[in-house]
Amino acid sequence: KMFTVNEVSQHKTRDDCYIITRDKVYNISKFLNEHPGGDDVIMDVAGEDITEAFDDIDHSEEANEMLAAMFVGGISTKVSLSCTHVTSWVS
């Protein structure tokens, strides 16, 4: 499934917690209580792109494998444009 950044930003509660890293979306809701740094660390960035912060911490291979198991989709880079009003000029 592909998500927009806006869609992911709606998932920011303890029962429905998504994050983005490296253009991939993860549902980490069930992991919150297991996070070694505490769940508050994650809740502060819930629904956001955490790529830089995640990479800065240099997570272990095990942490990356755990994250991979929580993968739910990718980030859509498509921009949808809609035209709601068309004006026709007649000379």
PyMOL Python script that loads the backbone (N, CA, C, O; Angstrom):
from pymol import cmd

cmd.read_pdbstr("""\
ATOM      1  N   LYS A   1       0.848  -1.181   0.000  1.00  0.00           N
ATOM      2  CA  LYS A   1       0.000   0.000   0.000  1.00  0.00           C
ATOM      3  C   LYS A   1       0.887   1.235   0.000  1.00  0.00           C
ATOM      4  O   LYS A   1       1.961   1.249   0.601  1.00  0.00           O
ATOM      5  N   MET A   2       0.423   2.257  -0.676  1.00  0.00           N
ATOM      6  CA  MET A   2       1.136   3.528  -0.702  1.00  0.00           C
ATOM      7  C   MET A   2       0.373   4.544   0.149  1.00  0.00           C
ATOM      8  O   MET A   2      -0.854   4.630   0.086  1.00  0.00           O
ATOM      9  N   PHE A   3       1.118   5.306   0.939  1.00  0.00           N
ATOM     10  CA  PHE A   3       0.552   6.322   1.821  1.00  0.00           C
ATOM     11  C   PHE A   3       1.083   7.691   1.414  1.00  0.00           C
ATOM     12  O   PHE A   3       2.189   7.804   0.886  1.00  0.00           O
ATOM     13  N   THR A   4       0.296   8.720   1.661  1.00  0.00           N
ATOM     14  CA  THR A   4       0.819  10.078   1.568  1.00  0.00           C
ATOM     15  C   THR A   4       1.357  10.437   2.949  1.00  0.00           C
ATOM     16  O   THR A   4       1.003   9.808   3.946  1.00  0.00           O
ATOM     17  N   VAL A   5       2.204  11.441   2.997  1.00  0.00           N
ATOM     18  CA  VAL A   5       2.729  11.904   4.283  1.00  0.00           C
ATOM     19  C   VAL A   5       1.574  12.348   5.175  1.00  0.00           C
ATOM     20  O   VAL A   5       1.591  12.113   6.383  1.00  0.00           O
ATOM     21  N   ASN A   6       0.576  12.987   4.579  1.00  0.00           N
ATOM     22  CA  ASN A   6      -0.586  13.434   5.339  1.00  0.00           C
ATOM     23  C   ASN A   6      -1.342  12.260   5.960  1.00  0.00           C
ATOM     24  O   ASN A   6      -1.780  12.342   7.107  1.00  0.00           O
ATOM     25  N   GLU A   7      -1.496  11.170   5.208  1.00  0.00           N
ATOM     26  CA  GLU A   7      -2.178   9.986   5.752  1.00  0.00           C
ATOM     27  C   GLU A   7      -1.419   9.426   6.953  1.00  0.00           C
ATOM     28  O   GLU A   7      -2.021   9.081   7.969  1.00  0.00           O
ATOM     29  N   VAL A   8      -0.116   9.338   6.832  1.00  0.00           N
ATOM     30  CA  VAL A   8       0.692   8.802   7.934  1.00  0.00           C
ATOM     31  C   VAL A   8       0.580   9.705   9.158  1.00  0.00           C
ATOM     32  O   VAL A   8       0.553   9.217  10.288  1.00  0.00           O
ATOM     33  N   SER A   9       0.515  11.001   8.945  1.00  0.00           N
ATOM     34  CA  SER A   9       0.450  11.943  10.067  1.00  0.00           C
ATOM     35  C   SER A   9      -0.808  11.777  10.912  1.00  0.00           C
ATOM     36  O   SER A   9      -0.865  12.275  12.037  1.00  0.00           O
ATOM     37  N   GLN A  10      -1.815  11.085  10.385  1.00  0.00           N
ATOM     38  CA  GLN A  10      -3.046  10.838  11.136  1.00  0.00           C
ATOM     39  C   GLN A  10      -2.897   9.671  12.117  1.00  0.00           C
ATOM     40  O   GLN A  10      -3.753   9.473  12.978  1.00  0.00           O
ATOM     41  N   HIS A  11      -1.831   8.912  11.991  1.00  0.00           N
ATOM     42  CA  HIS A  11      -1.595   7.725  12.827  1.00  0.00           C
ATOM     43  C   HIS A  11      -0.588   8.075  13.922  1.00  0.00           C
ATOM     44  O   HIS A  11       0.592   7.742  13.814  1.00  0.00           O
ATOM     45  N   LYS A  12      -1.051   8.739  14.964  1.00  0.00           N
ATOM     46  CA  LYS A  12      -0.122   9.215  15.992  1.00  0.00           C
ATOM     47  C   LYS A  12      -0.645   9.013  17.414  1.00  0.00           C
ATOM     48  O   LYS A  12      -0.400   9.828  18.304  1.00  0.00           O
ATOM     49  N   THR A  13      -1.361   7.923  17.604  1.00  0.00           N
ATOM     50  CA  THR A  13      -1.816   7.587  18.952  1.00  0.00           C
ATOM     51  C   THR A  13      -1.127   6.295  19.392  1.00  0.00           C
ATOM     52  O   THR A  13      -0.534   5.595  18.571  1.00  0.00           O
ATOM     53  N   ARG A  14      -1.203   5.983  20.665  1.00  0.00           N
ATOM     54  CA  ARG A  14      -0.564   4.765  21.184  1.00  0.00           C
ATOM     55  C   ARG A  14      -1.169   3.496  20.575  1.00  0.00           C
ATOM     56  O   ARG A  14      -0.485   2.481  20.444  1.00  0.00           O
ATOM     57  N   ASP A  15      -2.435   3.555  20.209  1.00  0.00           N
ATOM     58  CA  ASP A  15      -3.095   2.390  19.612  1.00  0.00           C
ATOM     59  C   ASP A  15      -2.957   2.338  18.091  1.00  0.00           C
ATOM     60  O   ASP A  15      -3.263   1.319  17.473  1.00  0.00           O
ATOM     61  N   ASP A  16      -2.503   3.417  17.499  1.00  0.00           N
ATOM     62  CA  ASP A  16      -2.412   3.522  16.040  1.00  0.00           C
ATOM     63  C   ASP A  16      -1.230   4.430  15.706  1.00  0.00           C
ATOM     64  O   ASP A  16      -1.407   5.609  15.401  1.00  0.00           O
ATOM     65  N   CYS A  17      -0.030   3.870  15.768  1.00  0.00           N
ATOM     66  CA  CYS A  17       1.192   4.662  15.671  1.00  0.00           C
ATOM     67  C   CYS A  17       2.027   4.249  14.460  1.00  0.00           C
ATOM     68  O   CYS A  17       2.560   3.140  14.407  1.00  0.00           O
ATOM     69  N   TYR A  18       2.132   5.160  13.486  1.00  0.00           N
ATOM     70  CA  TYR A  18       2.943   4.922  12.293  1.00  0.00           C
ATOM     71  C   TYR A  18       4.134   5.876  12.303  1.00  0.00           C
ATOM     72  O   TYR A  18       4.062   6.977  12.849  1.00  0.00           O
ATOM     73  N   ILE A  19       5.218   5.437  11.694  1.00  0.00           N
ATOM     74  CA  ILE A  19       6.368   6.301  11.451  1.00  0.00           C
ATOM     75  C   ILE A  19       6.824   6.080  10.014  1.00  0.00           C
ATOM     76  O   ILE A  19       6.475   5.085   9.379  1.00  0.00           O
ATOM     77  N   ILE A  20       7.608   7.024   9.520  1.00  0.00           N
ATOM     78  CA  ILE A  20       8.225   6.910   8.199  1.00  0.00           C
ATOM     79  C   ILE A  20       9.732   6.922   8.398  1.00  0.00           C
ATOM     80  O   ILE A  20      10.260   7.744   9.148  1.00  0.00           O
ATOM     81  N   THR A  21      10.419   6.017   7.732  1.00  0.00           N
ATOM     82  CA  THR A  21      11.869   6.088   7.652  1.00  0.00           C
ATOM     83  C   THR A  21      12.302   5.530   6.306  1.00  0.00           C
ATOM     84  O   THR A  21      11.848   4.469   5.877  1.00  0.00           O
ATOM     85  N   ARG A  22      13.183   6.263   5.658  1.00  0.00           N
ATOM     86  CA  ARG A  22      13.683   5.884   4.324  1.00  0.00           C
ATOM     87  C   ARG A  22      12.534   5.622   3.336  1.00  0.00           C
ATOM     88  O   ARG A  22      12.567   4.657   2.573  1.00  0.00           O
ATOM     89  N   ASP A  23      11.530   6.488   3.365  1.00  0.00           N
ATOM     90  CA  ASP A  23      10.364   6.413   2.462  1.00  0.00           C
ATOM     91  C   ASP A  23       9.538   5.145   2.624  1.00  0.00           C
ATOM     92  O   ASP A  23       8.823   4.745   1.705  1.00  0.00           O
ATOM     93  N   LYS A  24       9.630   4.518   3.780  1.00  0.00           N
ATOM     94  CA  LYS A  24       8.813   3.347   4.088  1.00  0.00           C
ATOM     95  C   LYS A  24       7.996   3.647   5.337  1.00  0.00           C
ATOM     96  O   LYS A  24       8.437   4.379   6.223  1.00  0.00           O
ATOM     97  N   VAL A  25       6.794   3.067   5.393  1.00  0.00           N
ATOM     98  CA  VAL A  25       5.867   3.316   6.497  1.00  0.00           C
ATOM     99  C   VAL A  25       5.787   2.070   7.366  1.00  0.00           C
ATOM    100  O   VAL A  25       5.678   0.950   6.867  1.00  0.00           O
ATOM    101  N   TYR A  26       5.844   2.288   8.679  1.00  0.00           N
ATOM    102  CA  TYR A  26       5.809   1.191   9.639  1.00  0.00           C
ATOM    103  C   TYR A  26       4.737   1.448  10.686  1.00  0.00           C
ATOM    104  O   TYR A  26       4.595   2.567  11.178  1.00  0.00           O
ATOM    105  N   ASN A  27       3.983   0.409  11.023  1.00  0.00           N
ATOM    106  CA  ASN A  27       3.013   0.473  12.111  1.00  0.00           C
ATOM    107  C   ASN A  27       3.719  -0.092  13.339  1.00  0.00           C
ATOM    108  O   ASN A  27       3.892  -1.304  13.467  1.00  0.00           O
ATOM    109  N   ILE A  28       4.121   0.794  14.232  1.00  0.00           N
ATOM    110  CA  ILE A  28       4.905   0.369  15.393  1.00  0.00           C
ATOM    111  C   ILE A  28       4.081   0.356  16.682  1.00  0.00           C
ATOM    112  O   ILE A  28       4.637   0.347  17.780  1.00  0.00           O
ATOM    113  N   SER A  29       2.776   0.356  16.545  1.00  0.00           N
ATOM    114  CA  SER A  29       1.874   0.396  17.701  1.00  0.00           C
ATOM    115  C   SER A  29       2.176  -0.687  18.727  1.00  0.00           C
ATOM    116  O   SER A  29       2.228  -0.406  19.925  1.00  0.00           O
ATOM    117  N   LYS A  30       2.376  -1.912  18.277  1.00  0.00           N
ATOM    118  CA  LYS A  30       2.589  -3.035  19.196  1.00  0.00           C
ATOM    119  C   LYS A  30       3.995  -3.055  19.784  1.00  0.00           C
ATOM    120  O   LYS A  30       4.270  -3.822  20.707  1.00  0.00           O
ATOM    121  N   PHE A  31       4.888  -2.219  19.256  1.00  0.00           N
ATOM    122  CA  PHE A  31       6.276  -2.186  19.709  1.00  0.00           C
ATOM    123  C   PHE A  31       6.525  -1.117  20.769  1.00  0.00           C
ATOM    124  O   PHE A  31       7.558  -1.148  21.439  1.00  0.00           O
ATOM    125  N   LEU A  32       5.613  -0.188  20.933  1.00  0.00           N
ATOM    126  CA  LEU A  32       5.847   0.956  21.819  1.00  0.00           C
ATOM    127  C   LEU A  32       6.356   0.557  23.199  1.00  0.00           C
ATOM    128  O   LEU A  32       7.327   1.132  23.690  1.00  0.00           O
ATOM    129  N   ASN A  33       5.713  -0.417  23.827  1.00  0.00           N
ATOM    130  CA  ASN A  33       6.098  -0.815  25.186  1.00  0.00           C
ATOM    131  C   ASN A  33       7.435  -1.537  25.243  1.00  0.00           C
ATOM    132  O   ASN A  33       8.018  -1.680  26.317  1.00  0.00           O
ATOM    133  N   GLU A  34       7.930  -1.997  24.081  1.00  0.00           N
ATOM    134  CA  GLU A  34       9.188  -2.733  24.038  1.00  0.00           C
ATOM    135  C   GLU A  34      10.383  -1.854  23.680  1.00  0.00           C
ATOM    136  O   GLU A  34      11.526  -2.290  23.817  1.00  0.00           O
ATOM    137  N   HIS A  35      10.144  -0.640  23.229  1.00  0.00           N
ATOM    138  CA  HIS A  35      11.240   0.219  22.775  1.00  0.00           C
ATOM    139  C   HIS A  35      12.204   0.509  23.921  1.00  0.00           C
ATOM    140  O   HIS A  35      11.784   1.018  24.961  1.00  0.00           O
ATOM    141  N   PRO A  36      13.489   0.195  23.751  1.00  0.00           N
ATOM    142  CA  PRO A  36      14.467   0.374  24.831  1.00  0.00           C
ATOM    143  C   PRO A  36      14.584   1.816  25.322  1.00  0.00           C
ATOM    144  O   PRO A  36      14.916   2.048  26.485  1.00  0.00           O
ATOM    145  N   GLY A  37      14.315   2.779  24.452  1.00  0.00           N
ATOM    146  CA  GLY A  37      14.398   4.184  24.846  1.00  0.00           C
ATOM    147  C   GLY A  37      13.112   4.710  25.453  1.00  0.00           C
ATOM    148  O   GLY A  37      13.024   5.884  25.812  1.00  0.00           O
ATOM    149  N   GLY A  38      12.118   3.847  25.570  1.00  0.00           N
ATOM    150  CA  GLY A  38      10.831   4.253  26.125  1.00  0.00           C
ATOM    151  C   GLY A  38       9.851   4.658  25.041  1.00  0.00           C
ATOM    152  O   GLY A  38      10.246   5.089  23.958  1.00  0.00           O
ATOM    153  N   ASP A  39       8.574   4.515  25.342  1.00  0.00           N
ATOM    154  CA  ASP A  39       7.553   4.825  24.340  1.00  0.00           C
ATOM    155  C   ASP A  39       7.389   6.318  24.095  1.00  0.00           C
ATOM    156  O   ASP A  39       6.938   6.719  23.022  1.00  0.00           O
ATOM    157  N   ASP A  40       7.749   7.152  25.076  1.00  0.00           N
ATOM    158  CA  ASP A  40       7.612   8.600  24.892  1.00  0.00           C
ATOM    159  C   ASP A  40       8.503   9.114  23.766  1.00  0.00           C
ATOM    160  O   ASP A  40       8.142  10.054  23.058  1.00  0.00           O
ATOM    161  N   VAL A  41       9.671   8.491  23.607  1.00  0.00           N
ATOM    162  CA  VAL A  41      10.589   8.885  22.535  1.00  0.00           C
ATOM    163  C   VAL A  41       9.897   8.729  21.185  1.00  0.00           C
ATOM    164  O   VAL A  41      10.010   9.596  20.318  1.00  0.00           O
ATOM    165  N   ILE A  42       9.191   7.633  21.015  1.00  0.00           N
ATOM    166  CA  ILE A  42       8.491   7.383  19.755  1.00  0.00           C
ATOM    167  C   ILE A  42       7.250   8.263  19.643  1.00  0.00           C
ATOM    168  O   ILE A  42       6.980   8.805  18.571  1.00  0.00           O
ATOM    169  N   MET A  43       6.501   8.413  20.713  1.00  0.00           N
ATOM    170  CA  MET A  43       5.275   9.207  20.646  1.00  0.00           C
ATOM    171  C   MET A  43       5.566  10.666  20.291  1.00  0.00           C
ATOM    172  O   MET A  43       4.714  11.345  19.716  1.00  0.00           O
ATOM    173  N   ASP A  44       6.753  11.149  20.626  1.00  0.00           N
ATOM    174  CA  ASP A  44       7.125  12.520  20.268  1.00  0.00           C
ATOM    175  C   ASP A  44       7.236  12.714  18.759  1.00  0.00           C
ATOM    176  O   ASP A  44       7.128  13.838  18.268  1.00  0.00           O
ATOM    177  N   VAL A  45       7.451  11.621  18.018  1.00  0.00           N
ATOM    178  CA  VAL A  45       7.616  11.713  16.563  1.00  0.00           C
ATOM    179  C   VAL A  45       6.596  10.867  15.804  1.00  0.00           C
ATOM    180  O   VAL A  45       6.748  10.641  14.603  1.00  0.00           O
ATOM    181  N   ALA A  46       5.576  10.408  16.487  1.00  0.00           N
ATOM    182  CA  ALA A  46       4.551   9.559  15.861  1.00  0.00           C
ATOM    183  C   ALA A  46       3.924  10.272  14.672  1.00  0.00           C
ATOM    184  O   ALA A  46       3.603  11.458  14.740  1.00  0.00           O
ATOM    185  N   GLY A  47       3.756   9.533  13.584  1.00  0.00           N
ATOM    186  CA  GLY A  47       3.153  10.083  12.383  1.00  0.00           C
ATOM    187  C   GLY A  47       4.094  10.910  11.529  1.00  0.00           C
ATOM    188  O   GLY A  47       3.665  11.547  10.568  1.00  0.00           O
ATOM    189  N   GLU A  48       5.378  10.905  11.872  1.00  0.00           N
ATOM    190  CA  GLU A  48       6.347  11.747  11.171  1.00  0.00           C
ATOM    191  C   GLU A  48       7.428  10.922  10.485  1.00  0.00           C
ATOM    192  O   GLU A  48       7.539   9.714  10.691  1.00  0.00           O
ATOM    193  N   ASP A  49       8.226  11.610   9.658  1.00  0.00           N
ATOM    194  CA  ASP A  49       9.395  10.999   9.029  1.00  0.00           C
ATOM    195  C   ASP A  49      10.551  11.107  10.020  1.00  0.00           C
ATOM    196  O   ASP A  49      10.994  12.204  10.357  1.00  0.00           O
ATOM    197  N   ILE A  50      11.028   9.961  10.477  1.00  0.00           N
ATOM    198  CA  ILE A  50      12.083   9.941  11.490  1.00  0.00           C
ATOM    199  C   ILE A  50      13.419   9.464  10.919  1.00  0.00           C
ATOM    200  O   ILE A  50      14.300   9.060  11.678  1.00  0.00           O
ATOM    201  N   THR A  51      13.579   9.504   9.611  1.00  0.00           N
ATOM    202  CA  THR A  51      14.769   8.956   8.958  1.00  0.00           C
ATOM    203  C   THR A  51      16.059   9.476   9.584  1.00  0.00           C
ATOM    204  O   THR A  51      16.920   8.685   9.966  1.00  0.00           O
ATOM    205  N   GLU A  52      16.201  10.779   9.692  1.00  0.00           N
ATOM    206  CA  GLU A  52      17.447  11.356  10.206  1.00  0.00           C
ATOM    207  C   GLU A  52      17.716  10.916  11.643  1.00  0.00           C
ATOM    208  O   GLU A  52      18.830  10.508  11.970  1.00  0.00           O
ATOM    209  N   ALA A  53      16.709  10.999  12.491  1.00  0.00           N
ATOM    210  CA  ALA A  53      16.881  10.604  13.897  1.00  0.00           C
ATOM    211  C   ALA A  53      17.177   9.114  14.015  1.00  0.00           C
ATOM    212  O   ALA A  53      18.020   8.713  14.818  1.00  0.00           O
ATOM    213  N   PHE A  54      16.497   8.293  13.228  1.00  0.00           N
ATOM    214  CA  PHE A  54      16.703   6.848  13.268  1.00  0.00           C
ATOM    215  C   PHE A  54      18.126   6.503  12.846  1.00  0.00           C
ATOM    216  O   PHE A  54      18.783   5.679  13.483  1.00  0.00           O
ATOM    217  N   ASP A  55      18.601   7.129  11.779  1.00  0.00           N
ATOM    218  CA  ASP A  55      19.952   6.858  11.291  1.00  0.00           C
ATOM    219  C   ASP A  55      21.023   7.401  12.235  1.00  0.00           C
ATOM    220  O   ASP A  55      22.087   6.797  12.372  1.00  0.00           O
ATOM    221  N   ASP A  56      20.755   8.533  12.886  1.00  0.00           N
ATOM    222  CA  ASP A  56      21.720   9.111  13.829  1.00  0.00           C
ATOM    223  C   ASP A  56      22.004   8.185  15.001  1.00  0.00           C
ATOM    224  O   ASP A  56      23.112   8.182  15.537  1.00  0.00           O
ATOM    225  N   ILE A  57      21.012   7.399  15.402  1.00  0.00           N
ATOM    226  CA  ILE A  57      21.167   6.515  16.557  1.00  0.00           C
ATOM    227  C   ILE A  57      21.954   5.263  16.197  1.00  0.00           C
ATOM    228  O   ILE A  57      22.438   4.563  17.086  1.00  0.00           O
ATOM    229  N   ASP A  58      22.087   4.972  14.913  1.00  0.00           N
ATOM    230  CA  ASP A  58      22.833   3.796  14.460  1.00  0.00           C
ATOM    231  C   ASP A  58      22.276   2.528  15.104  1.00  0.00           C
ATOM    232  O   ASP A  58      22.970   1.829  15.843  1.00  0.00           O
ATOM    233  N   HIS A  59      21.007   2.252  14.804  1.00  0.00           N
ATOM    234  CA  HIS A  59      20.325   1.076  15.349  1.00  0.00           C
ATOM    235  C   HIS A  59      21.012  -0.213  14.911  1.00  0.00           C
ATOM    236  O   HIS A  59      21.635  -0.272  13.851  1.00  0.00           O
ATOM    237  N   SER A  60      20.891  -1.218  15.725  1.00  0.00           N
ATOM    238  CA  SER A  60      21.499  -2.525  15.456  1.00  0.00           C
ATOM    239  C   SER A  60      20.806  -3.227  14.291  1.00  0.00           C
ATOM    240  O   SER A  60      19.725  -2.825  13.858  1.00  0.00           O
ATOM    241  N   GLU A  61      21.446  -4.277  13.796  1.00  0.00           N
ATOM    242  CA  GLU A  61      20.838  -5.084  12.735  1.00  0.00           C
ATOM    243  C   GLU A  61      19.536  -5.700  13.240  1.00  0.00           C
ATOM    244  O   GLU A  61      18.563  -5.799  12.493  1.00  0.00           O
ATOM    245  N   GLU A  62      19.517  -6.114  14.506  1.00  0.00           N
ATOM    246  CA  GLU A  62      18.305  -6.690  15.097  1.00  0.00           C
ATOM    247  C   GLU A  62      17.168  -5.666  15.104  1.00  0.00           C
ATOM    248  O   GLU A  62      16.022  -5.999  14.802  1.00  0.00           O
ATOM    249  N   ALA A  63      17.493  -4.420  15.449  1.00  0.00           N
ATOM    250  CA  ALA A  63      16.472  -3.365  15.461  1.00  0.00           C
ATOM    251  C   ALA A  63      15.917  -3.143  14.056  1.00  0.00           C
ATOM    252  O   ALA A  63      14.714  -2.955  13.878  1.00  0.00           O
ATOM    253  N   ASN A  64      16.801  -3.167  13.063  1.00  0.00           N
ATOM    254  CA  ASN A  64      16.352  -2.999  11.676  1.00  0.00           C
ATOM    255  C   ASN A  64      15.488  -4.165  11.224  1.00  0.00           C
ATOM    256  O   ASN A  64      14.536  -3.969  10.468  1.00  0.00           O
ATOM    257  N   GLU A  65      15.804  -5.375  11.674  1.00  0.00           N
ATOM    258  CA  GLU A  65      14.991  -6.545  11.334  1.00  0.00           C
ATOM    259  C   GLU A  65      13.614  -6.464  11.991  1.00  0.00           C
ATOM    260  O   GLU A  65      12.606  -6.823  11.383  1.00  0.00           O
ATOM    261  N   MET A  66      13.581  -5.989  13.240  1.00  0.00           N
ATOM    262  CA  MET A  66      12.301  -5.823  13.936  1.00  0.00           C
ATOM    263  C   MET A  66      11.444  -4.790  13.206  1.00  0.00           C
ATOM    264  O   MET A  66      10.241  -4.978  13.023  1.00  0.00           O
ATOM    265  N   LEU A  67      12.081  -3.705  12.797  1.00  0.00           N
ATOM    266  CA  LEU A  67      11.361  -2.658  12.080  1.00  0.00           C
ATOM    267  C   LEU A  67      10.799  -3.200  10.766  1.00  0.00           C
ATOM    268  O   LEU A  67       9.657  -2.907  10.412  1.00  0.00           O
ATOM    269  N   ALA A  68      11.585  -3.977  10.054  1.00  0.00           N
ATOM    270  CA  ALA A  68      11.144  -4.544   8.773  1.00  0.00           C
ATOM    271  C   ALA A  68       9.874  -5.376   8.940  1.00  0.00           C
ATOM    272  O   ALA A  68       9.029  -5.409   8.045  1.00  0.00           O
ATOM    273  N   ALA A  69       9.742  -6.040  10.073  1.00  0.00           N
ATOM    274  CA  ALA A  69       8.559  -6.866  10.331  1.00  0.00           C
ATOM    275  C   ALA A  69       7.300  -6.017  10.534  1.00  0.00           C
ATOM    276  O   ALA A  69       6.186  -6.537  10.469  1.00  0.00           O
ATOM    277  N   MET A  70       7.470  -4.722  10.778  1.00  0.00           N
ATOM    278  CA  MET A  70       6.341  -3.823  11.017  1.00  0.00           C
ATOM    279  C   MET A  70       5.977  -2.995   9.784  1.00  0.00           C
ATOM    280  O   MET A  70       5.131  -2.103   9.860  1.00  0.00           O
ATOM    281  N   PHE A  71       6.610  -3.286   8.659  1.00  0.00           N
ATOM    282  CA  PHE A  71       6.392  -2.558   7.406  1.00  0.00           C
ATOM    283  C   PHE A  71       4.939  -2.684   6.940  1.00  0.00           C
ATOM    284  O   PHE A  71       4.388  -3.785   6.895  1.00  0.00           O
ATOM    285  N   VAL A  72       4.324  -1.550   6.594  1.00  0.00           N
ATOM    286  CA  VAL A  72       2.946  -1.571   6.086  1.00  0.00           C
ATOM    287  C   VAL A  72       2.797  -0.917   4.718  1.00  0.00           C
ATOM    288  O   VAL A  72       1.740  -1.034   4.098  1.00  0.00           O
ATOM    289  N   GLY A  73       3.831  -0.229   4.231  1.00  0.00           N
ATOM    290  CA  GLY A  73       3.718   0.383   2.916  1.00  0.00           C
ATOM    291  C   GLY A  73       4.801   1.396   2.637  1.00  0.00           C
ATOM    292  O   GLY A  73       5.754   1.548   3.400  1.00  0.00           O
ATOM    293  N   GLY A  74       4.634   2.088   1.523  1.00  0.00           N
ATOM    294  CA  GLY A  74       5.598   3.096   1.106  1.00  0.00           C
ATOM    295  C   GLY A  74       4.976   4.477   1.080  1.00  0.00           C
ATOM    296  O   GLY A  74       3.777   4.650   1.298  1.00  0.00           O
ATOM    297  N   ILE A  75       5.824   5.453   0.806  1.00  0.00           N
ATOM    298  CA  ILE A  75       5.363   6.835   0.700  1.00  0.00           C
ATOM    299  C   ILE A  75       5.155   7.173  -0.770  1.00  0.00           C
ATOM    300  O   ILE A  75       6.043   6.984  -1.601  1.00  0.00           O
ATOM    301  N   SER A  76       3.988   7.668  -1.063  1.00  0.00           N
ATOM    302  CA  SER A  76       3.665   8.086  -2.423  1.00  0.00           C
ATOM    303  C   SER A  76       4.235   9.474  -2.654  1.00  0.00           C
ATOM    304  O   SER A  76       4.023  10.393  -1.863  1.00  0.00           O
ATOM    305  N   THR A  77       4.960   9.609  -3.749  1.00  0.00           N
ATOM    306  CA  THR A  77       5.502  10.919  -4.094  1.00  0.00           C
ATOM    307  C   THR A  77       4.675  11.592  -5.172  1.00  0.00           C
ATOM    308  O   THR A  77       4.987  12.699  -5.610  1.00  0.00           O
ATOM    309  N   LYS A  78       3.617  10.913  -5.594  1.00  0.00           N
ATOM    310  CA  LYS A  78       2.738  11.495  -6.605  1.00  0.00           C
ATOM    311  C   LYS A  78       1.948  12.648  -6.005  1.00  0.00           C
ATOM    312  O   LYS A  78       1.486  12.583  -4.866  1.00  0.00           O
ATOM    313  N   VAL A  79       1.806  13.683  -6.782  1.00  0.00           N
ATOM    314  CA  VAL A  79       0.972  14.810  -6.383  1.00  0.00           C
ATOM    315  C   VAL A  79      -0.265  14.765  -7.250  1.00  0.00           C
ATOM    316  O   VAL A  79      -0.177  14.777  -8.478  1.00  0.00           O
ATOM    317  N   SER A  80      -1.410  14.713  -6.612  1.00  0.00           N
ATOM    318  CA  SER A  80      -2.636  14.694  -7.408  1.00  0.00           C
ATOM    319  C   SER A  80      -3.187  16.105  -7.501  1.00  0.00           C
ATOM    320  O   SER A  80      -3.349  16.799  -6.498  1.00  0.00           O
ATOM    321  N   LEU A  81      -3.463  16.498  -8.695  1.00  0.00           N
ATOM    322  CA  LEU A  81      -4.023  17.822  -8.937  1.00  0.00           C
ATOM    323  C   LEU A  81      -5.459  17.659  -9.387  1.00  0.00           C
ATOM    324  O   LEU A  81      -5.782  16.777 -10.183  1.00  0.00           O
ATOM    325  N   SER A  82      -6.296  18.503  -8.878  1.00  0.00           N
ATOM    326  CA  SER A  82      -7.682  18.452  -9.329  1.00  0.00           C
ATOM    327  C   SER A  82      -8.118  19.851  -9.723  1.00  0.00           C
ATOM    328  O   SER A  82      -7.743  20.844  -9.100  1.00  0.00           O
ATOM    329  N   CYS A  83      -8.892  19.896 -10.739  1.00  0.00           N
ATOM    330  CA  CYS A  83      -9.413  21.167 -11.229  1.00  0.00           C
ATOM    331  C   CYS A  83     -10.886  21.231 -10.855  1.00  0.00           C
ATOM    332  O   CYS A  83     -11.687  20.408 -11.298  1.00  0.00           O
ATOM    333  N   THR A  84     -11.230  22.204 -10.045  1.00  0.00           N
ATOM    334  CA  THR A  84     -12.619  22.291  -9.601  1.00  0.00           C
ATOM    335  C   THR A  84     -13.398  23.373 -10.341  1.00  0.00           C
ATOM    336  O   THR A  84     -14.624  23.443 -10.250  1.00  0.00           O
ATOM    337  N   HIS A  85     -12.678  24.209 -11.067  1.00  0.00           N
ATOM    338  CA  HIS A  85     -13.374  25.293 -11.757  1.00  0.00           C
ATOM    339  C   HIS A  85     -12.658  25.587 -13.069  1.00  0.00           C
ATOM    340  O   HIS A  85     -11.452  25.832 -13.086  1.00  0.00           O
ATOM    341  N   VAL A  86     -13.388  25.562 -14.135  1.00  0.00           N
ATOM    342  CA  VAL A  86     -12.819  25.873 -15.446  1.00  0.00           C
ATOM    343  C   VAL A  86     -13.584  27.055 -16.020  1.00  0.00           C
ATOM    344  O   VAL A  86     -14.814  27.056 -16.067  1.00  0.00           O
ATOM    345  N   THR A  87     -12.849  28.036 -16.444  1.00  0.00           N
ATOM    346  CA  THR A  87     -13.476  29.212 -17.053  1.00  0.00           C
ATOM    347  C   THR A  87     -13.144  29.221 -18.534  1.00  0.00           C
ATOM    348  O   THR A  87     -11.992  29.026 -18.921  1.00  0.00           O
ATOM    349  N   SER A  88     -14.123  29.442 -19.333  1.00  0.00           N
ATOM    350  CA  SER A  88     -13.926  29.503 -20.778  1.00  0.00           C
ATOM    351  C   SER A  88     -14.112  30.945 -21.220  1.00  0.00           C
ATOM    352  O   SER A  88     -15.111  31.586 -20.896  1.00  0.00           O
ATOM    353  N   TRP A  89     -13.148  31.437 -21.954  1.00  0.00           N
ATOM    354  CA  TRP A  89     -13.242  32.805 -22.462  1.00  0.00           C
ATOM    355  C   TRP A  89     -13.709  32.769 -23.906  1.00  0.00           C
ATOM    356  O   TRP A  89     -13.163  32.041 -24.734  1.00  0.00           O
ATOM    357  N   VAL A  90     -14.711  33.555 -24.189  1.00  0.00           N
ATOM    358  CA  VAL A  90     -15.229  33.643 -25.552  1.00  0.00           C
ATOM    359  C   VAL A  90     -15.078  35.081 -26.020  1.00  0.00           C
ATOM    360  O   VAL A  90     -15.477  36.011 -25.320  1.00  0.00           O
ATOM    361  N   SER A  91     -14.498  35.266 -27.211  1.00  0.00           N
ATOM    362  CA  SER A  91     -14.319  36.629 -27.728  1.00  0.00           C
ATOM    363  C   SER A  91     -15.530  37.081 -28.500  1.00  0.00           C
ATOM    364  O   SER A  91     -15.555  38.202 -29.007  1.00  0.00           O
TER     365      SER A  91
END
""", "prot")
cmd.dss("prot")
cmd.show_as("cartoon", "prot")
cmd.util.cbc("prot")
cmd.orient("prot")
